[in-house]
Amino acid sequence: MSKLVPGLIKMGQIFADQKKLLTGETILIEWVPGTGTVITAKGKQQGEPFKELEFFNALMRIWLGPQPADWRLKDTLLGKAA
């Protein structure tokens, strides 16, 4: 967990900076081998990549894991019908 704290703080700041997304605007979170977790908001990379694979895995568990923060969001992200 201690490895995740710096990333969580940076991630919180990224979301705070993106107060509102308009229709068609996106936030992309992707793992790039050899680079780390890259976060892009509105087409622009947000800060430096997060190097720890544990950070990316933790983010994916939040939204896609067995107990997601929001089941409806998980289903939507996976393309399941409402």
PDB file of N, CA, C and O in Angstrom:
ATOM      1  N   MET A   1       0.830  -1.201   0.000  1.00  0.00           N
ATOM      2  CA  MET A   1       0.000   0.000   0.000  1.00  0.00           C
ATOM      3  C   MET A   1       0.870   1.259   0.000  1.00  0.00           C
ATOM      4  O   MET A   1       0.532   2.246  -0.653  1.00  0.00           O
ATOM      5  N   SER A   2       1.985   1.227   0.729  1.00  0.00           N
ATOM      6  CA  SER A   2       2.828   2.422   0.808  1.00  0.00           C
ATOM      7  C   SER A   2       3.376   2.814  -0.559  1.00  0.00           C
ATOM      8  O   SER A   2       3.626   3.994  -0.803  1.00  0.00           O
ATOM      9  N   LYS A   3       3.570   1.840  -1.463  1.00  0.00           N
ATOM     10  CA  LYS A   3       4.031   2.155  -2.814  1.00  0.00           C
ATOM     11  C   LYS A   3       2.978   2.919  -3.603  1.00  0.00           C
ATOM     12  O   LYS A   3       3.309   3.634  -4.549  1.00  0.00           O
ATOM     13  N   LEU A   4       1.717   2.774  -3.222  1.00  0.00           N
ATOM     14  CA  LEU A   4       0.624   3.382  -3.974  1.00  0.00           C
ATOM     15  C   LEU A   4       0.347   4.830  -3.585  1.00  0.00           C
ATOM     16  O   LEU A   4      -0.213   5.586  -4.379  1.00  0.00           O
ATOM     17  N   VAL A   5       0.732   5.225  -2.373  1.00  0.00           N
ATOM     18  CA  VAL A   5       0.367   6.548  -1.853  1.00  0.00           C
ATOM     19  C   VAL A   5       0.816   7.696  -2.756  1.00  0.00           C
ATOM     20  O   VAL A   5      -0.012   8.548  -3.078  1.00  0.00           O
ATOM     21  N   PRO A   6       2.083   7.767  -3.184  1.00  0.00           N
ATOM     22  CA  PRO A   6       2.465   8.896  -4.054  1.00  0.00           C
ATOM     23  C   PRO A   6       1.640   8.947  -5.342  1.00  0.00           C
ATOM     24  O   PRO A   6       1.236  10.023  -5.784  1.00  0.00           O
ATOM     25  N   GLY A   7       1.393   7.783  -5.938  1.00  0.00           N
ATOM     26  CA  GLY A   7       0.590   7.744  -7.155  1.00  0.00           C
ATOM     27  C   GLY A   7      -0.840   8.183  -6.913  1.00  0.00           C
ATOM     28  O   GLY A   7      -1.423   8.890  -7.735  1.00  0.00           O
ATOM     29  N   LEU A   8      -1.413   7.765  -5.785  1.00  0.00           N
ATOM     30  CA  LEU A   8      -2.787   8.152  -5.461  1.00  0.00           C
ATOM     31  C   LEU A   8      -2.898   9.661  -5.270  1.00  0.00           C
ATOM     32  O   LEU A   8      -3.887  10.271  -5.677  1.00  0.00           O
ATOM     33  N   ILE A   9      -1.896  10.253  -4.660  1.00  0.00           N
ATOM     34  CA  ILE A   9      -1.899  11.717  -4.472  1.00  0.00           C
ATOM     35  C   ILE A   9      -1.831  12.414  -5.828  1.00  0.00           C
ATOM     36  O   ILE A   9      -2.585  13.354  -6.084  1.00  0.00           O
ATOM     37  N   LYS A  10      -0.923  11.952  -6.703  1.00  0.00           N
ATOM     38  CA  LYS A  10      -0.819  12.546  -8.041  1.00  0.00           C
ATOM     39  C   LYS A  10      -2.101  12.337  -8.841  1.00  0.00           C
ATOM     40  O   LYS A  10      -2.562  13.236  -9.544  1.00  0.00           O
ATOM     41  N   MET A  11      -2.670  11.140  -8.723  1.00  0.00           N
ATOM     42  CA  MET A  11      -3.908  10.834  -9.439  1.00  0.00           C
ATOM     43  C   MET A  11      -5.041  11.732  -8.961  1.00  0.00           C
ATOM     44  O   MET A  11      -5.825  12.227  -9.771  1.00  0.00           O
ATOM     45  N   GLY A  12      -5.132  11.942  -7.661  1.00  0.00           N
ATOM     46  CA  GLY A  12      -6.138  12.841  -7.107  1.00  0.00           C
ATOM     47  C   GLY A  12      -6.006  14.240  -7.667  1.00  0.00           C
ATOM     48  O   GLY A  12      -7.007  14.896  -7.954  1.00  0.00           O
ATOM     49  N   GLN A  13      -4.768  14.703  -7.823  1.00  0.00           N
ATOM     50  CA  GLN A  13      -4.543  16.042  -8.369  1.00  0.00           C
ATOM     51  C   GLN A  13      -4.961  16.111  -9.836  1.00  0.00           C
ATOM     52  O   GLN A  13      -5.530  17.109 -10.279  1.00  0.00           O
ATOM     53  N   ILE A  14      -4.679  15.053 -10.582  1.00  0.00           N
ATOM     54  CA  ILE A  14      -5.082  15.024 -11.995  1.00  0.00           C
ATOM     55  C   ILE A  14      -6.597  15.143 -12.112  1.00  0.00           C
ATOM     56  O   ILE A  14      -7.102  15.926 -12.918  1.00  0.00           O
ATOM     57  N   PHE A  15      -7.320  14.369 -11.310  1.00  0.00           N
ATOM     58  CA  PHE A  15      -8.786  14.440 -11.365  1.00  0.00           C
ATOM     59  C   PHE A  15      -9.292  15.793 -10.860  1.00  0.00           C
ATOM     60  O   PHE A  15     -10.286  16.308 -11.372  1.00  0.00           O
ATOM     61  N   ALA A  16      -8.628  16.366  -9.874  1.00  0.00           N
ATOM     62  CA  ALA A  16      -9.031  17.688  -9.375  1.00  0.00           C
ATOM     63  C   ALA A  16      -8.843  18.745 -10.462  1.00  0.00           C
ATOM     64  O   ALA A  16      -9.653  19.664 -10.586  1.00  0.00           O
ATOM     65  N   ASP A  17      -7.781  18.613 -11.242  1.00  0.00           N
ATOM     66  CA  ASP A  17      -7.517  19.569 -12.320  1.00  0.00           C
ATOM     67  C   ASP A  17      -8.536  19.447 -13.453  1.00  0.00           C
ATOM     68  O   ASP A  17      -8.790  20.416 -14.168  1.00  0.00           O
ATOM     69  N   GLN A  18      -9.111  18.270 -13.615  1.00  0.00           N
ATOM     70  CA  GLN A  18     -10.113  18.030 -14.661  1.00  0.00           C
ATOM     71  C   GLN A  18     -11.502  18.113 -14.027  1.00  0.00           C
ATOM     72  O   GLN A  18     -12.211  17.109 -13.953  1.00  0.00           O
ATOM     73  N   LYS A  19     -11.882  19.271 -13.583  1.00  0.00           N
ATOM     74  CA  LYS A  19     -13.115  19.439 -12.823  1.00  0.00           C
ATOM     75  C   LYS A  19     -14.350  18.905 -13.550  1.00  0.00           C
ATOM     76  O   LYS A  19     -15.271  18.379 -12.924  1.00  0.00           O
ATOM     77  N   LYS A  20     -14.359  19.044 -14.866  1.00  0.00           N
ATOM     78  CA  LYS A  20     -15.535  18.628 -15.618  1.00  0.00           C
ATOM     79  C   LYS A  20     -15.101  18.168 -17.002  1.00  0.00           C
ATOM     80  O   LYS A  20     -14.285  18.810 -17.664  1.00  0.00           O
ATOM     81  N   LEU A  21     -15.656  17.058 -17.416  1.00  0.00           N
ATOM     82  CA  LEU A  21     -15.446  16.597 -18.789  1.00  0.00           C
ATOM     83  C   LEU A  21     -16.721  16.855 -19.572  1.00  0.00           C
ATOM     84  O   LEU A  21     -17.821  16.555 -19.108  1.00  0.00           O
ATOM     85  N   LEU A  22     -16.567  17.400 -20.736  1.00  0.00           N
ATOM     86  CA  LEU A  22     -17.708  17.624 -21.614  1.00  0.00           C
ATOM     87  C   LEU A  22     -17.933  16.379 -22.459  1.00  0.00           C
ATOM     88  O   LEU A  22     -17.054  15.523 -22.559  1.00  0.00           O
ATOM     89  N   THR A  23     -19.094  16.278 -23.060  1.00  0.00           N
ATOM     90  CA  THR A  23     -19.399  15.153 -23.928  1.00  0.00           C
ATOM     91  C   THR A  23     -18.311  15.009 -24.975  1.00  0.00           C
ATOM     92  O   THR A  23     -17.958  15.970 -25.659  1.00  0.00           O
ATOM     93  N   GLY A  24     -17.784  13.797 -25.094  1.00  0.00           N
ATOM     94  CA  GLY A  24     -16.736  13.520 -26.074  1.00  0.00           C
ATOM     95  C   GLY A  24     -15.328  13.645 -25.526  1.00  0.00           C
ATOM     96  O   GLY A  24     -14.382  13.158 -26.146  1.00  0.00           O
ATOM     97  N   GLU A  25     -15.164  14.288 -24.376  1.00  0.00           N
ATOM     98  CA  GLU A  25     -13.841  14.388 -23.761  1.00  0.00           C
ATOM     99  C   GLU A  25     -13.581  13.118 -22.944  1.00  0.00           C
ATOM    100  O   GLU A  25     -14.505  12.524 -22.389  1.00  0.00           O
ATOM    101  N   THR A  26     -12.328  12.720 -22.881  1.00  0.00           N
ATOM    102  CA  THR A  26     -12.004  11.463 -22.219  1.00  0.00           C
ATOM    103  C   THR A  26     -10.812  11.588 -21.280  1.00  0.00           C
ATOM    104  O   THR A  26      -9.996  12.505 -21.380  1.00  0.00           O
ATOM    105  N   ILE A  27     -10.747  10.631 -20.369  1.00  0.00           N
ATOM    106  CA  ILE A  27      -9.543  10.389 -19.571  1.00  0.00           C
ATOM    107  C   ILE A  27      -9.148   8.963 -19.895  1.00  0.00           C
ATOM    108  O   ILE A  27      -9.950   8.041 -19.742  1.00  0.00           O
ATOM    109  N   LEU A  28      -7.922   8.779 -20.340  1.00  0.00           N
ATOM    110  CA  LEU A  28      -7.408   7.474 -20.735  1.00  0.00           C
ATOM    111  C   LEU A  28      -6.324   7.061 -19.753  1.00  0.00           C
ATOM    112  O   LEU A  28      -5.392   7.818 -19.482  1.00  0.00           O
ATOM    113  N   ILE A  29      -6.458   5.852 -19.223  1.00  0.00           N
ATOM    114  CA  ILE A  29      -5.450   5.297 -18.315  1.00  0.00           C
ATOM    115  C   ILE A  29      -4.940   4.033 -18.980  1.00  0.00           C
ATOM    116  O   ILE A  29      -5.699   3.088 -19.194  1.00  0.00           O
ATOM    117  N   GLU A  30      -3.655   4.013 -19.307  1.00  0.00           N
ATOM    118  CA  GLU A  30      -3.126   2.842 -19.999  1.00  0.00           C
ATOM    119  C   GLU A  30      -1.748   2.458 -19.470  1.00  0.00           C
ATOM    120  O   GLU A  30      -0.954   3.305 -19.059  1.00  0.00           O
ATOM    121  N   TRP A  31      -1.493   1.147 -19.495  1.00  0.00           N
ATOM    122  CA  TRP A  31      -0.183   0.631 -19.120  1.00  0.00           C
ATOM    123  C   TRP A  31       0.642   0.515 -20.392  1.00  0.00           C
ATOM    124  O   TRP A  31       0.239  -0.166 -21.336  1.00  0.00           O
ATOM    125  N   VAL A  32       1.793   1.176 -20.423  1.00  0.00           N
ATOM    126  CA  VAL A  32       2.700   1.117 -21.562  1.00  0.00           C
ATOM    127  C   VAL A  32       3.951   0.381 -21.094  1.00  0.00           C
ATOM    128  O   VAL A  32       4.707   0.909 -20.278  1.00  0.00           O
ATOM    129  N   PRO A  33       4.181  -0.833 -21.601  1.00  0.00           N
ATOM    130  CA  PRO A  33       5.357  -1.591 -21.166  1.00  0.00           C
ATOM    131  C   PRO A  33       6.645  -0.781 -21.333  1.00  0.00           C
ATOM    132  O   PRO A  33       6.863  -0.141 -22.361  1.00  0.00           O
ATOM    133  N   GLY A  34       7.480  -0.822 -20.319  1.00  0.00           N
ATOM    134  CA  GLY A  34       8.743  -0.085 -20.346  1.00  0.00           C
ATOM    135  C   GLY A  34       8.597   1.386 -19.980  1.00  0.00           C
ATOM    136  O   GLY A  34       9.596   2.085 -19.813  1.00  0.00           O
ATOM    137  N   THR A  35       7.369   1.857 -19.854  1.00  0.00           N
ATOM    138  CA  THR A  35       7.105   3.267 -19.535  1.00  0.00           C
ATOM    139  C   THR A  35       6.339   3.390 -18.232  1.00  0.00           C
ATOM    140  O   THR A  35       6.747   4.135 -17.342  1.00  0.00           O
ATOM    141  N   GLY A  36       5.235   2.671 -18.107  1.00  0.00           N
ATOM    142  CA  GLY A  36       4.407   2.738 -16.904  1.00  0.00           C
ATOM    143  C   GLY A  36       2.992   3.149 -17.239  1.00  0.00           C
ATOM    144  O   GLY A  36       2.570   3.095 -18.395  1.00  0.00           O
ATOM    145  N   THR A  37       2.263   3.561 -16.216  1.00  0.00           N
ATOM    146  CA  THR A  37       0.885   4.009 -16.384  1.00  0.00           C
ATOM    147  C   THR A  37       0.889   5.437 -16.907  1.00  0.00           C
ATOM    148  O   THR A  37       1.432   6.346 -16.279  1.00  0.00           O
ATOM    149  N   VAL A  38       0.281   5.613 -18.056  1.00  0.00           N
ATOM    150  CA  VAL A  38       0.192   6.940 -18.673  1.00  0.00           C
ATOM    151  C   VAL A  38      -1.262   7.379 -18.590  1.00  0.00           C
ATOM    152  O   VAL A  38      -2.170   6.637 -18.967  1.00  0.00           O
ATOM    153  N   ILE A  39      -1.470   8.591 -18.094  1.00  0.00           N
ATOM    154  CA  ILE A  39      -2.818   9.143 -17.993  1.00  0.00           C
ATOM    155  C   ILE A  39      -2.912  10.321 -18.949  1.00  0.00           C
ATOM    156  O   ILE A  39      -2.107  11.252 -18.911  1.00  0.00           O
ATOM    157  N   THR A  40      -3.917  10.248 -19.804  1.00  0.00           N
ATOM    158  CA  THR A  40      -4.161  11.300 -20.785  1.00  0.00           C
ATOM    159  C   THR A  40      -5.555  11.856 -20.532  1.00  0.00           C
ATOM    160  O   THR A  40      -6.516  11.094 -20.423  1.00  0.00           O
ATOM    161  N   ALA A  41      -5.672  13.163 -20.437  1.00  0.00           N
ATOM    162  CA  ALA A  41      -6.966  13.821 -20.261  1.00  0.00           C
ATOM    163  C   ALA A  41      -7.136  14.839 -21.380  1.00  0.00           C
ATOM    164  O   ALA A  41      -6.273  15.681 -21.627  1.00  0.00           O
ATOM    165  N   LYS A  42      -8.279  14.730 -22.044  1.00  0.00           N
ATOM    166  CA  LYS A  42      -8.600  15.654 -23.136  1.00  0.00           C
ATOM    167  C   LYS A  42      -7.488  15.676 -24.181  1.00  0.00           C
ATOM    168  O   LYS A  42      -7.199  16.718 -24.770  1.00  0.00           O
ATOM    169  N   GLY A  43      -6.857  14.500 -24.410  1.00  0.00           N
ATOM    170  CA  GLY A  43      -5.832  14.381 -25.433  1.00  0.00           C
ATOM    171  C   GLY A  43      -4.436  14.803 -25.017  1.00  0.00           C
ATOM    172  O   GLY A  43      -3.522  14.789 -25.842  1.00  0.00           O
ATOM    173  N   LYS A  44      -4.243  15.181 -23.748  1.00  0.00           N
ATOM    174  CA  LYS A  44      -2.936  15.650 -23.296  1.00  0.00           C
ATOM    175  C   LYS A  44      -2.451  14.790 -22.130  1.00  0.00           C
ATOM    176  O   LYS A  44      -3.176  14.581 -21.157  1.00  0.00           O
ATOM    177  N   GLN A  45      -1.210  14.291 -22.240  1.00  0.00           N
ATOM    178  CA  GLN A  45      -0.647  13.479 -21.155  1.00  0.00           C
ATOM    179  C   GLN A  45      -0.547  14.322 -19.893  1.00  0.00           C
ATOM    180  O   GLN A  45      -0.125  15.478 -19.928  1.00  0.00           O
ATOM    181  N   GLN A  46      -0.947  13.718 -18.777  1.00  0.00           N
ATOM    182  CA  GLN A  46      -0.964  14.399 -17.491  1.00  0.00           C
ATOM    183  C   GLN A  46       0.239  13.964 -16.656  1.00  0.00           C
ATOM    184  O   GLN A  46       0.236  12.876 -16.079  1.00  0.00           O
ATOM    185  N   GLY A  47       1.239  14.787 -16.593  1.00  0.00           N
ATOM    186  CA  GLY A  47       2.412  14.498 -15.773  1.00  0.00           C
ATOM    187  C   GLY A  47       3.230  13.336 -16.299  1.00  0.00           C
ATOM    188  O   GLY A  47       3.039  12.875 -17.424  1.00  0.00           O
ATOM    189  N   GLU A  48       4.137  12.877 -15.470  1.00  0.00           N
ATOM    190  CA  GLU A  48       5.022  11.777 -15.816  1.00  0.00           C
ATOM    191  C   GLU A  48       4.310  10.440 -15.595  1.00  0.00           C
ATOM    192  O   GLU A  48       3.408  10.347 -14.762  1.00  0.00           O
ATOM    193  N   PRO A  49       4.711   9.420 -16.332  1.00  0.00           N
ATOM    194  CA  PRO A  49       4.116   8.093 -16.116  1.00  0.00           C
ATOM    195  C   PRO A  49       4.380   7.588 -14.700  1.00  0.00           C
ATOM    196  O   PRO A  49       5.386   7.934 -14.080  1.00  0.00           O
ATOM    197  N   PHE A  50       3.467   6.770 -14.203  1.00  0.00           N
ATOM    198  CA  PHE A  50       3.617   6.100 -12.919  1.00  0.00           C
ATOM    199  C   PHE A  50       4.336   4.792 -13.215  1.00  0.00           C
ATOM    200  O   PHE A  50       3.793   3.954 -13.934  1.00  0.00           O
ATOM    201  N   LYS A  51       5.524   4.590 -12.693  1.00  0.00           N
ATOM    202  CA  LYS A  51       6.363   3.446 -13.055  1.00  0.00           C
ATOM    203  C   LYS A  51       5.901   2.118 -12.469  1.00  0.00           C
ATOM    204  O   LYS A  51       6.140   1.071 -13.070  1.00  0.00           O
ATOM    205  N   GLU A  52       5.247   2.135 -11.312  1.00  0.00           N
ATOM    206  CA  GLU A  52       4.922   0.911 -10.595  1.00  0.00           C
ATOM    207  C   GLU A  52       3.724   0.191 -11.224  1.00  0.00           C
ATOM    208  O   GLU A  52       2.649   0.771 -11.376  1.00  0.00           O
ATOM    209  N   LEU A  53       3.924  -1.068 -11.583  1.00  0.00           N
ATOM    210  CA  LEU A  53       2.838  -1.888 -12.117  1.00  0.00           C
ATOM    211  C   LEU A  53       1.737  -2.048 -11.071  1.00  0.00           C
ATOM    212  O   LEU A  53       0.561  -2.150 -11.420  1.00  0.00           O
ATOM    213  N   GLU A  54       2.110  -2.071  -9.793  1.00  0.00           N
ATOM    214  CA  GLU A  54       1.126  -2.202  -8.714  1.00  0.00           C
ATOM    215  C   GLU A  54       0.113  -1.067  -8.747  1.00  0.00           C
ATOM    216  O   GLU A  54      -1.059  -1.269  -8.428  1.00  0.00           O
ATOM    217  N   PHE A  55       0.554   0.117  -9.128  1.00  0.00           N
ATOM    218  CA  PHE A  55      -0.351   1.262  -9.203  1.00  0.00           C
ATOM    219  C   PHE A  55      -1.404   1.038 -10.294  1.00  0.00           C
ATOM    220  O   PHE A  55      -2.594   1.251 -10.062  1.00  0.00           O
ATOM    221  N   PHE A  56      -0.970   0.614 -11.467  1.00  0.00           N
ATOM    222  CA  PHE A  56      -1.914   0.346 -12.557  1.00  0.00           C
ATOM    223  C   PHE A  56      -2.899  -0.743 -12.147  1.00  0.00           C
ATOM    224  O   PHE A  56      -4.104  -0.606 -12.359  1.00  0.00           O
ATOM    225  N   ASN A  57      -2.390  -1.819 -11.564  1.00  0.00           N
ATOM    226  CA  ASN A  57      -3.263  -2.916 -11.142  1.00  0.00           C
ATOM    227  C   ASN A  57      -4.286  -2.457 -10.116  1.00  0.00           C
ATOM    228  O   ASN A  57      -5.443  -2.875 -10.162  1.00  0.00           O
ATOM    229  N   ALA A  58      -3.869  -1.602  -9.191  1.00  0.00           N
ATOM    230  CA  ALA A  58      -4.799  -1.078  -8.179  1.00  0.00           C
ATOM    231  C   ALA A  58      -5.889  -0.238  -8.842  1.00  0.00           C
ATOM    232  O   ALA A  58      -7.057  -0.342  -8.466  1.00  0.00           O
ATOM    233  N   LEU A  59      -5.533   0.585  -9.813  1.00  0.00           N
ATOM    234  CA  LEU A  59      -6.526   1.395 -10.521  1.00  0.00           C
ATOM    235  C   LEU A  59      -7.539   0.520 -11.244  1.00  0.00           C
ATOM    236  O   LEU A  59      -8.739   0.793 -11.218  1.00  0.00           O
ATOM    237  N   MET A  60      -7.056  -0.520 -11.881  1.00  0.00           N
ATOM    238  CA  MET A  60      -7.968  -1.408 -12.609  1.00  0.00           C
ATOM    239  C   MET A  60      -8.900  -2.138 -11.647  1.00  0.00           C
ATOM    240  O   MET A  60     -10.068  -2.353 -11.969  1.00  0.00           O
ATOM    241  N   ARG A  61      -8.405  -2.520 -10.477  1.00  0.00           N
ATOM    242  CA  ARG A  61      -9.262  -3.191  -9.497  1.00  0.00           C
ATOM    243  C   ARG A  61     -10.362  -2.262  -8.991  1.00  0.00           C
ATOM    244  O   ARG A  61     -11.466  -2.716  -8.690  1.00  0.00           O
ATOM    245  N   ILE A  62     -10.069  -0.967  -8.896  1.00  0.00           N
ATOM    246  CA  ILE A  62     -11.079  -0.011  -8.420  1.00  0.00           C
ATOM    247  C   ILE A  62     -12.303  -0.038  -9.322  1.00  0.00           C
ATOM    248  O   ILE A  62     -13.434  -0.029  -8.835  1.00  0.00           O
ATOM    249  N   TRP A  63     -12.086  -0.070 -10.636  1.00  0.00           N
ATOM    250  CA  TRP A  63     -13.203   0.008 -11.574  1.00  0.00           C
ATOM    251  C   TRP A  63     -13.620  -1.331 -12.162  1.00  0.00           C
ATOM    252  O   TRP A  63     -14.781  -1.513 -12.529  1.00  0.00           O
ATOM    253  N   LEU A  64     -12.677  -2.277 -12.256  1.00  0.00           N
ATOM    254  CA  LEU A  64     -12.975  -3.524 -12.955  1.00  0.00           C
ATOM    255  C   LEU A  64     -12.836  -4.767 -12.087  1.00  0.00           C
ATOM    256  O   LEU A  64     -13.107  -5.873 -12.554  1.00  0.00           O
ATOM    257  N   GLY A  65     -12.424  -4.611 -10.852  1.00  0.00           N
ATOM    258  CA  GLY A  65     -12.201  -5.748  -9.969  1.00  0.00           C
ATOM    259  C   GLY A  65     -13.491  -6.407  -9.502  1.00  0.00           C
ATOM    260  O   GLY A  65     -14.583  -5.991  -9.889  1.00  0.00           O
ATOM    261  N   PRO A  66     -13.361  -7.445  -8.662  1.00  0.00           N
ATOM    262  CA  PRO A  66     -14.532  -8.187  -8.198  1.00  0.00           C
ATOM    263  C   PRO A  66     -15.481  -7.359  -7.333  1.00  0.00           C
ATOM    264  O   PRO A  66     -16.659  -7.698  -7.218  1.00  0.00           O
ATOM    265  N   GLN A  67     -14.994  -6.294  -6.730  1.00  0.00           N
ATOM    266  CA  GLN A  67     -15.844  -5.393  -5.935  1.00  0.00           C
ATOM    267  C   GLN A  67     -15.564  -3.947  -6.352  1.00  0.00           C
ATOM    268  O   GLN A  67     -14.927  -3.197  -5.613  1.00  0.00           O
ATOM    269  N   PRO A  68     -16.038  -3.561  -7.535  1.00  0.00           N
ATOM    270  CA  PRO A  68     -15.736  -2.221  -8.050  1.00  0.00           C
ATOM    271  C   PRO A  68     -16.413  -1.119  -7.238  1.00  0.00           C
ATOM    272  O   PRO A  68     -17.386  -1.353  -6.521  1.00  0.00           O
ATOM    273  N   ALA A  69     -15.875   0.070  -7.373  1.00  0.00           N
ATOM    274  CA  ALA A  69     -16.462   1.230  -6.688  1.00  0.00           C
ATOM    275  C   ALA A  69     -17.880   1.494  -7.181  1.00  0.00           C
ATOM    276  O   ALA A  69     -18.714   1.991  -6.424  1.00  0.00           O
ATOM    277  N   ASP A  70     -18.162   1.168  -8.439  1.00  0.00           N
ATOM    278  CA  ASP A  70     -19.480   1.417  -9.030  1.00  0.00           C
ATOM    279  C   ASP A  70     -19.769   0.318 -10.053  1.00  0.00           C
ATOM    280  O   ASP A  70     -19.137   0.264 -11.108  1.00  0.00           O
ATOM    281  N   TRP A  71     -20.725  -0.558  -9.735  1.00  0.00           N
ATOM    282  CA  TRP A  71     -21.055  -1.665 -10.629  1.00  0.00           C
ATOM    283  C   TRP A  71     -21.551  -1.181 -11.982  1.00  0.00           C
ATOM    284  O   TRP A  71     -21.214  -1.772 -13.007  1.00  0.00           O
ATOM    285  N   ARG A  72     -22.349  -0.114 -12.003  1.00  0.00           N
ATOM    286  CA  ARG A  72     -22.878   0.385 -13.275  1.00  0.00           C
ATOM    287  C   ARG A  72     -21.749   0.876 -14.169  1.00  0.00           C
ATOM    288  O   ARG A  72     -21.757   0.642 -15.378  1.00  0.00           O
ATOM    289  N   LEU A  73     -20.776   1.559 -13.567  1.00  0.00           N
ATOM    290  CA  LEU A  73     -19.628   2.029 -14.345  1.00  0.00           C
ATOM    291  C   LEU A  73     -18.839   0.841 -14.876  1.00  0.00           C
ATOM    292  O   LEU A  73     -18.420   0.848 -16.034  1.00  0.00           O
ATOM    293  N   LYS A  74     -18.629  -0.182 -14.045  1.00  0.00           N
ATOM    294  CA  LYS A  74     -17.902  -1.373 -14.501  1.00  0.00           C
ATOM    295  C   LYS A  74     -18.617  -1.996 -15.692  1.00  0.00           C
ATOM    296  O   LYS A  74     -17.983  -2.307 -16.701  1.00  0.00           O
ATOM    297  N   ASP A  75     -19.927  -2.182 -15.586  1.00  0.00           N
ATOM    298  CA  ASP A  75     -20.680  -2.772 -16.687  1.00  0.00           C
ATOM    299  C   ASP A  75     -20.583  -1.928 -17.946  1.00  0.00           C
ATOM    300  O   ASP A  75     -20.458  -2.465 -19.047  1.00  0.00           O
ATOM    301  N   THR A  76     -20.639  -0.619 -17.792  1.00  0.00           N
ATOM    302  CA  THR A  76     -20.528   0.280 -18.942  1.00  0.00           C
ATOM    303  C   THR A  76     -19.144   0.177 -19.567  1.00  0.00           C
ATOM    304  O   THR A  76     -19.023   0.099 -20.790  1.00  0.00           O
ATOM    305  N   LEU A  77     -18.093   0.175 -18.738  1.00  0.00           N
ATOM    306  CA  LEU A  77     -16.741   0.068 -19.253  1.00  0.00           C
ATOM    307  C   LEU A  77     -16.526  -1.243 -20.007  1.00  0.00           C
ATOM    308  O   LEU A  77     -15.758  -1.297 -20.968  1.00  0.00           O
ATOM    309  N   LEU A  78     -17.207  -2.291 -19.565  1.00  0.00           N
ATOM    310  CA  LEU A  78     -17.086  -3.598 -20.220  1.00  0.00           C
ATOM    311  C   LEU A  78     -18.071  -3.780 -21.365  1.00  0.00           C
ATOM    312  O   LEU A  78     -18.091  -4.834 -22.002  1.00  0.00           O
ATOM    313  N   GLY A  79     -18.894  -2.760 -21.636  1.00  0.00           N
ATOM    314  CA  GLY A  79     -19.819  -2.806 -22.757  1.00  0.00           C
ATOM    315  C   GLY A  79     -21.054  -3.655 -22.501  1.00  0.00           C
ATOM    316  O   GLY A  79     -21.717  -4.089 -23.443  1.00  0.00           O
ATOM    317  N   LYS A  80     -21.367  -3.891 -21.238  1.00  0.00           N
ATOM    318  CA  LYS A  80     -22.565  -4.672 -20.910  1.00  0.00           C
ATOM    319  C   LYS A  80     -23.798  -3.776 -20.963  1.00  0.00           C
ATOM    320  O   LYS A  80     -23.740  -2.588 -20.645  1.00  0.00           O
ATOM    321  N   ALA A  81     -24.904  -4.368 -21.367  1.00  0.00           N
ATOM    322  CA  ALA A  81     -26.171  -3.616 -21.438  1.00  0.00           C
ATOM    323  C   ALA A  81     -26.634  -3.243 -20.034  1.00  0.00           C
ATOM    324  O   ALA A  81     -26.420  -3.985 -19.075  1.00  0.00           O
ATOM    325  N   ALA A  82     -27.266  -2.087 -19.933  1.00  0.00           N
ATOM    326  CA  ALA A  82     -27.760  -1.605 -18.632  1.00  0.00           C
ATOM    327  C   ALA A  82     -28.943  -2.411 -18.164  1.00  0.00           C
ATOM    328  O   ALA A  82     -29.485  -2.145 -17.091  1.00  0.00           O
TER     329      ALA A  82
END
